[in-house]
Amino acid sequence: MNEITETQRRILICVREWIAEHGEAPTIREIGGQVGLSSTSSTAYQIGRLEQHGVISRAGRSWRSIRLC
C-alpha cells in the first residue's frame, strides 16, 4: 500500500477535527478551504484516493457522509 500524501494527510486531519467540533463531516468546499485547495475537483480526487487507501469511507454520494475507518 502506498503512503498517503501530505495533502491527503491534511485532509484527514481536517475531517477528524471537523467531525469532533461539528458532529458531522465537512462538505467538499469546507475541506478544500481548510487545506488550501481551491478546486472542488482536486479535493474530490484526494478524498477518493483516501477511500482507496481505506482510511475513510462514504455512505452514498453525500460528502457529509465521510467517516474515518
N, CA, C and O atoms as a MOPAC input file, in Angstrom:
PM7 MOZYME 1SCF
protein

 N      0.84400 1    -1.18000 1     0.00000 1
 C      0.00000 1     0.00000 1     0.00000 1
 C      0.88800 1     1.24100 1     0.00000 1
 O      1.85000 1     1.31800 1     0.76400 1
 N      0.57500 1     2.18400 1    -0.83200 1
 C      1.33300 1     3.42400 1    -0.90100 1
 C      1.00500 1     4.30600 1     0.29100 1
 O     -0.09500 1     4.26100 1     0.84200 1
 N      1.97900 1     5.10000 1     0.66900 1
 C      1.77600 1     6.07500 1     1.73100 1
 C      0.83600 1     7.17400 1     1.24600 1
 O      0.75600 1     7.44400 1     0.04700 1
 N      0.13600 1     7.79900 1     2.16500 1
 C     -0.70600 1     8.92700 1     1.77500 1
 C      0.17000 1    10.16600 1     1.62300 1
 O      1.21600 1    10.28400 1     2.26000 1
 N     -0.27200 1    11.08000 1     0.77500 1
 C      0.49000 1    12.29600 1     0.52100 1
 C      0.26100 1    13.30700 1     1.63900 1
 O     -0.61000 1    13.12500 1     2.48900 1
 N      1.05300 1    14.36900 1     1.62300 1
 C      0.90400 1    15.42900 1     2.61600 1
 C     -0.47800 1    16.07200 1     2.51700 1
 O     -1.10600 1    16.35800 1     3.53700 1
 N     -0.95200 1    16.30000 1     1.29600 1
 C     -2.28900 1    16.88200 1     1.11100 1
 C     -3.36000 1    15.96200 1     1.68300 1
 O     -4.28700 1    16.42400 1     2.34700 1
 N     -3.23600 1    14.67800 1     1.43100 1
 C     -4.19900 1    13.71800 1     1.95500 1
 C     -4.14300 1    13.66400 1     3.47900 1
 O     -5.17200 1    13.50800 1     4.13600 1
 N     -2.95200 1    13.79100 1     4.03400 1
 C     -2.80900 1    13.80800 1     5.48800 1
 C     -3.51000 1    15.03300 1     6.07500 1
 O     -4.17500 1    14.93600 1     7.10600 1
 N     -3.35900 1    16.18800 1     5.41400 1
 C     -4.03000 1    17.40600 1     5.88500 1
 C     -5.54400 1    17.26500 1     5.78200 1
 O     -6.26600 1    17.73100 1     6.66300 1
 N     -6.03300 1    16.63000 1     4.72100 1
 C     -7.48200 1    16.40100 1     4.57400 1
 C     -7.98000 1    15.50300 1     5.69400 1
 O     -9.03100 1    15.76100 1     6.28100 1
 N     -7.24300 1    14.46600 1     5.98700 1
 C     -7.63100 1    13.54000 1     7.05000 1
 C     -7.70700 1    14.25400 1     8.39900 1
 O     -8.65400 1    14.04400 1     9.15700 1
 N     -6.73300 1    15.08000 1     8.69800 1
 C     -6.74100 1    15.85600 1     9.94000 1
 C     -7.93500 1    16.80700 1     9.95700 1
 O     -8.61800 1    16.93600 1    10.97300 1
 N     -8.18200 1    17.47100 1     8.83100 1
 C     -9.31600 1    18.39500 1     8.71700 1
 C    -10.62700 1    17.67700 1     9.01300 1
 O    -11.44500 1    18.16700 1     9.79100 1
 N    -10.82400 1    16.52800 1     8.39700 1
 C    -12.06700 1    15.77100 1     8.58600 1
 C    -12.19700 1    15.34700 1    10.04600 1
 O    -13.26500 1    15.48900 1    10.64300 1
 N    -11.12400 1    14.83400 1    10.61600 1
 C    -11.15000 1    14.38900 1    12.02100 1
 C    -11.52700 1    15.53500 1    12.95400 1
 O    -12.39700 1    15.38000 1    13.81200 1
 N    -10.87600 1    16.68200 1    12.78800 1
 C    -11.15200 1    17.82900 1    13.65600 1
 C    -12.54900 1    18.39500 1    13.42900 1
 O    -13.22200 1    18.79500 1    14.37900 1
 N    -12.98500 1    18.43100 1    12.17100 1
 C    -14.30900 1    18.97300 1    11.85300 1
 C    -15.39800 1    18.11400 1    12.49500 1
 O    -16.34000 1    18.63700 1    13.09100 1
 N    -15.26300 1    16.79700 1    12.37100 1
 C    -16.25600 1    15.89700 1    12.96900 1
 C    -16.28400 1    16.06700 1    14.48600 1
 O    -17.35600 1    16.08200 1    15.09200 1
 N    -15.10600 1    16.19600 1    15.09900 1
 C    -15.04100 1    16.37800 1    16.55200 1
 C    -15.72300 1    17.67300 1    16.97500 1
 O    -16.38100 1    17.71900 1    18.01500 1
 N    -15.56800 1    18.72700 1    16.17200 1
 C    -16.12300 1    20.03000 1    16.53300 1
 C    -17.59100 1    20.18600 1    16.16700 1
 O    -18.36000 1    20.77500 1    16.92800 1
 N    -17.99200 1    19.66000 1    15.00000 1
 C    -19.34100 1    19.90400 1    14.48400 1
 C    -20.27100 1    18.69200 1    14.54700 1
 O    -21.48000 1    18.84300 1    14.37200 1
 N    -19.74500 1    17.51400 1    14.79000 1
 C    -20.57900 1    16.33000 1    14.88100 1
 C    -20.95300 1    15.70900 1    13.55000 1
 O    -21.67900 1    14.71600 1    13.51200 1
 N    -20.47400 1    16.27500 1    12.46900 1
 C    -20.69800 1    15.71000 1    11.13100 1
 C    -19.51100 1    16.07900 1    10.26100 1
 O    -18.73400 1    16.97100 1    10.60100 1
 N    -19.37600 1    15.39600 1     9.14700 1
 C    -18.24900 1    15.63800 1     8.24500 1
 C    -18.42500 1    16.95900 1     7.50200 1
 O    -19.54900 1    17.41800 1     7.30400 1
 N    -17.31600 1    17.56800 1     7.09300 1
 C    -17.39400 1    18.81400 1     6.32100 1
 C    -17.79900 1    18.54100 1     4.87500 1
 O    -17.68500 1    17.41500 1     4.39000 1
 N    -18.26900 1    19.57800 1     4.19600 1
 C    -18.55000 1    19.45900 1     2.76500 1
 C    -17.23600 1    19.50500 1     2.00300 1
 O    -16.19000 1    19.81400 1     2.57400 1
 N    -17.29100 1    19.20200 1     0.73200 1
 C    -16.08700 1    19.21900 1    -0.09600 1
 C    -15.48900 1    20.62600 1    -0.16000 1
 O    -14.26800 1    20.77800 1    -0.16100 1
 N    -16.33300 1    21.64500 1    -0.21200 1
 C    -15.83700 1    23.03100 1    -0.22300 1
 C    -15.19500 1    23.41000 1     1.10400 1
 O    -14.18600 1    24.11400 1     1.13200 1
 N    -15.77300 1    22.94700 1     2.19200 1
 C    -15.19800 1    23.23000 1     3.50400 1
 C    -13.83100 1    22.55400 1     3.65600 1
 O    -12.89700 1    23.14200 1     4.20100 1
 N    -13.72800 1    21.32600 1     3.17400 1
 C    -12.44700 1    20.61500 1     3.21700 1
 C    -11.41400 1    21.36500 1     2.38100 1
 O    -10.31200 1    21.64000 1     2.85600 1
 N    -11.76200 1    21.69300 1     1.15100 1
 C    -10.83900 1    22.40300 1     0.27100 1
 C    -10.37600 1    23.71900 1     0.87500 1
 O     -9.19400 1    24.05600 1     0.80800 1
 N    -11.30600 1    24.46200 1     1.46400 1
 C    -10.96000 1    25.72700 1     2.08700 1
 C    -10.00300 1    25.56300 1     3.25700 1
 O     -9.10700 1    26.38500 1     3.45000 1
 N    -10.18600 1    24.51400 1     4.03200 1
 C     -9.33400 1    24.27300 1     5.19800 1
 C     -7.91000 1    23.86100 1     4.81700 1
 O     -6.95400 1    24.20700 1     5.51100 1
 N     -7.77400 1    23.12000 1     3.71100 1
 C     -6.44800 1    22.60400 1     3.33400 1
 C     -5.80400 1    23.37700 1     2.19500 1
 O     -4.69800 1    23.04200 1     1.77100 1
 N     -6.48500 1    24.41500 1     1.68800 1
 C     -5.88200 1    25.25800 1     0.66200 1
 C     -6.05800 1    24.77900 1    -0.76700 1
 O     -5.27600 1    25.15700 1    -1.64000 1
 N     -7.06500 1    23.95700 1    -1.02900 1
 C     -7.36100 1    23.52300 1    -2.39200 1
 C     -8.53800 1    24.34600 1    -2.90500 1
 O     -9.62500 1    24.30900 1    -2.32700 1
 N     -8.32100 1    25.08600 1    -3.98700 1
 C     -9.39400 1    25.94700 1    -4.49500 1
 C    -10.35100 1    25.19900 1    -5.41600 1
 O    -11.47400 1    25.64900 1    -5.64400 1
 N     -9.91700 1    24.07200 1    -5.93900 1
 C    -10.73600 1    23.29600 1    -6.87000 1
 C    -11.45900 1    22.17100 1    -6.13500 1
 O    -10.83200 1    21.37200 1    -5.44000 1
 N    -12.79100 1    22.11400 1    -6.29400 1
 C    -13.54000 1    21.01700 1    -5.67900 1
 C    -13.18000 1    19.68800 1    -6.33700 1
 O    -13.24500 1    18.63400 1    -5.70400 1
 N    -12.80100 1    19.74800 1    -7.60500 1
 C    -12.38400 1    18.53200 1    -8.30500 1
 C    -11.11500 1    17.95800 1    -7.68300 1
 O    -11.01300 1    16.74600 1    -7.49000 1
 N    -10.15900 1    18.80600 1    -7.37400 1
 C     -8.91300 1    18.35300 1    -6.73300 1
 C     -9.20600 1    17.76600 1    -5.35600 1
 O     -8.64700 1    16.73800 1    -4.97500 1
 N    -10.08100 1    18.42400 1    -4.62400 1
 C    -10.45100 1    17.93600 1    -3.29700 1
 C    -11.13200 1    16.58000 1    -3.40700 1
 O    -10.81400 1    15.66600 1    -2.64600 1
 N    -12.05900 1    16.43800 1    -4.34000 1
 C    -12.76600 1    15.17100 1    -4.53800 1
 C    -11.79700 1    14.05800 1    -4.92400 1
 O    -11.93500 1    12.92500 1    -4.46400 1
 N    -10.82700 1    14.37700 1    -5.76100 1
 C     -9.82600 1    13.38800 1    -6.16100 1
 C     -9.04600 1    12.89200 1    -4.94600 1
 O     -8.85800 1    11.68800 1    -4.77300 1
 N     -8.59800 1    13.81300 1    -4.11400 1
 C     -7.81900 1    13.44200 1    -2.93000 1
 C     -8.65400 1    12.61400 1    -1.95000 1
 O     -8.14700 1    11.67500 1    -1.33600 1
 N     -9.91600 1    12.96000 1    -1.81000 1
 C    -10.81000 1    12.18600 1    -0.93900 1
 C    -11.00000 1    10.78000 1    -1.50800 1
 O    -11.01700 1     9.79800 1    -0.76500 1
 N    -11.14000 1    10.69200 1    -2.81700 1
 C    -11.24800 1     9.38600 1    -3.46900 1
 C    -10.02600 1     8.52200 1    -3.23000 1
 O    -10.14400 1     7.31700 1    -3.01100 1
 N     -8.85300 1     9.13500 1    -3.27100 1
 C     -7.61700 1     8.39300 1    -3.00000 1
 C     -7.59000 1     7.89600 1    -1.54700 1
 O     -7.14200 1     6.78100 1    -1.27900 1
 N     -8.06700 1     8.72000 1    -0.62200 1
 C     -8.13100 1     8.28400 1     0.77600 1
 C     -9.09500 1     7.11500 1     0.93500 1
 O     -8.85000 1     6.20700 1     1.72900 1
 N    -10.19200 1     7.13800 1     0.18000 1
 C    -11.12600 1     5.99900 1     0.19800 1
 C    -10.44200 1     4.74600 1    -0.31900 1
 O    -10.60800 1     3.66800 1     0.25100 1
 N     -9.68100 1     4.87600 1    -1.38900 1
 C     -8.96900 1     3.72800 1    -1.95400 1
 C     -7.95100 1     3.16200 1    -0.97700 1
 O     -7.71500 1     1.95400 1    -0.95400 1
 N     -7.34800 1     4.02600 1    -0.17000 1
 C     -6.38700 1     3.57900 1     0.84300 1
 C     -7.10100 1     2.94800 1     2.04100 1
 O     -6.45400 1     2.33000 1     2.88600 1
 N     -8.42200 1     3.09500 1     2.12400 1
 C     -9.18100 1     2.52200 1     3.23100 1
 C     -9.10700 1     3.33200 1     4.51100 1
 O     -9.39300 1     2.81500 1     5.59100 1
 N     -8.72200 1     4.61000 1     4.40100 1
 C     -8.58900 1     5.46900 1     5.57400 1
 C     -9.92300 1     6.10300 1     5.93700 1
 O    -10.20000 1     6.34300 1     7.11200 1
 N    -10.75300 1     6.37500 1     4.92700 1
 C    -12.08900 1     6.93300 1     5.13500 1
 C    -13.07600 1     6.12800 1     4.31500 1
 O    -12.69000 1     5.36100 1     3.43300 1
 N    -14.34700 1     6.30700 1     4.61100 1
 C    -15.40600 1     5.70000 1     3.80800 1
 C    -16.54100 1     6.70500 1     3.69200 1
 O    -16.66400 1     7.63000 1     4.49500 1
 N    -17.36100 1     6.50200 1     2.67700 1
 C    -18.53000 1     7.36200 1     2.49000 1
 C    -19.73400 1     6.48000 1     2.24900 1
 O    -19.64900 1     5.45600 1     1.57200 1
 N    -20.86300 1     6.89400 1     2.81400 1
 C    -22.12800 1     6.20000 1     2.57000 1
 C    -22.88400 1     7.01000 1     1.53000 1
 O    -23.26700 1     8.15000 1     1.79100 1
 N    -23.09600 1     6.44800 1     0.38500 1
 C    -23.79300 1     7.16900 1    -0.67000 1
 C    -22.93600 1     8.23100 1    -1.30400 1
 O    -21.71000 1     8.12600 1    -1.31400 1
 N    -23.57300 1     9.25400 1    -1.83400 1
 C    -22.84900 1    10.28600 1    -2.55000 1
 C    -22.68200 1    11.57200 1    -1.75200 1
 O    -22.05400 1    12.51600 1    -2.23100 1
 N    -23.21800 1    11.62400 1    -0.57800 1
 C    -23.13500 1    12.83200 1     0.24100 1
 C    -21.73500 1    12.99500 1     0.82200 1
 O    -21.17400 1    12.05500 1     1.38400 1
 N    -21.17500 1    14.20100 1     0.68000 1
 C    -19.85500 1    14.46400 1     1.24500 1
 C    -19.90900 1    14.48100 1     2.76200 1
 O    -18.91100 1    14.18600 1     3.42000 1
 N    -21.02600 1    14.81100 1     3.30700 1
 C    -21.15200 1    14.81900 1     4.77000 1
 C    -21.22700 1    13.40800 1     5.35200 1
 O    -21.30300 1    13.24000 1     6.56900 1
 N    -21.20800 1    12.40700 1     4.49600 1
 C    -21.26100 1    11.03100 1     4.98500 1
 C    -19.86200 1    10.43300 1     5.18500 1
 O    -19.73900 1     9.23800 1     5.45700 1
 N    -18.81100 1    11.24800 1     5.05500 1
 C    -17.44900 1    10.76400 1     5.24600 1
 C    -17.28400 1    10.27800 1     6.67400 1
 O    -17.65700 1    10.96700 1     7.62300 1
 N    -16.72000 1     9.08300 1     6.82000 1
 C    -16.44800 1     8.50100 1     8.13000 1
 C    -15.00200 1     8.03300 1     8.15100 1
 O    -14.48100 1     7.56200 1     7.14000 1
 N    -14.36100 1     8.16100 1     9.29700 1
 C    -12.99800 1     7.66800 1     9.46100 1
 C    -13.04700 1     6.17000 1     9.70700 1
 O    -13.92700 1     5.68200 1    10.41600 1
 N    -12.11400 1     5.44600 1     9.13000 1
 C    -12.07200 1     3.99000 1     9.30900 1
 C    -11.10600 1     3.59500 1    10.39900 1
 O    -10.94700 1     2.40800 1    10.68100 1

